[in-house]
Amino acid sequence: MAGEALRLGDPNPTSGNVLELVALDISGYLQNQLGTVFPQKGVMLRLFITSSDRVVSRSFSADGSGGSAFGGNSLIDGSRNAMMLPIPTTEPSPISPSNLVFLREQFETGTTDLTITFARVLGVYV
């Protein structure tokens, strides 16, 4: 399947991941879309986030270290928000030649769901 992502050791595949982000290996995407797998320097992501009632967020990091996560969130009433973000990727994957992408989803207190959310790779920095 194109665009496959593999969830890795959770929540700390590298000793520096103090933010408890999930590490994703995007080698399946690289192979399917570009025909090869390589250690990318970063990815350009398109985010789309909604909830039925309150704020939900999705954060990304190069390595999960303190102060390194940034991302986007739904609007205050949970309605859709979309954005594009360049995300550095500095940590090598333990299972492929690609680098890891670190991800975290968070709910504001009182939020009941995450209705639709996705992160799509629009480009790869080499």
Secondary structure, DSSP 8 states (H G I E B T S, - for coil): -TT--EE-SSS-SSTT-TT--EEEE-HHHHHHHHSS----SEEEEEEEEE-SSS-EEEEEESS--TT--EEEE--TTS--EEEEEEEE--SB-SSSSSBEEEEEEEE-TT-----EEEEEEEEEE-
